[in-house]
Amino acid sequence: MNELIKLTSSITLVDIISSTGLQIKTDPGIPLIYTGFGLLMLSTLISYITYSQIWVVQDQNNIFIGGNTTRATFAFELEFLKLIK
């Protein structure tokens, strides 16, 4: 703030270095973080894919048929009824 200082010796200003306070540094773990984030996004998208499973079990003279689906249960039920007829 333009204050005056009384010195007994002289000072020579050699260079003015400006500084913003920001530091530029590298982190070797950044690719690992971005890879993990990408895999998280990919697995989130994959979880929206509908898939169905159908089981057929034979026990002596009886046949048991069952199934499971992740989504679209009504459409799976219609498809399942068509399959067992």
C-alpha positions, 0 to 999 in steps of 0.5 A: 500500500505504498508505505515508506520504509526508511532503510540504512542500506540500498535495495536493488529490485532485480525482477518482478515475479507475478503470482496468482496463487494457483499451482499447476501440478500433476497427479498420476492417479487422475487416469485411474479416477477417470477410468473408474468414473467411466466404468461407473457410467457404463455399468449404470447404462447397462443396468437399464437393459432388460433381460429375462430368464426362464427355467425348466426343471423336470422332477420324475413325471412333472415339469416345472417352468418358471421365469424372472425378468428385470423390467417389463413384467407384463410383457414377460408374462405374455411372452411366457404364456405364449411359450408354455402353450 
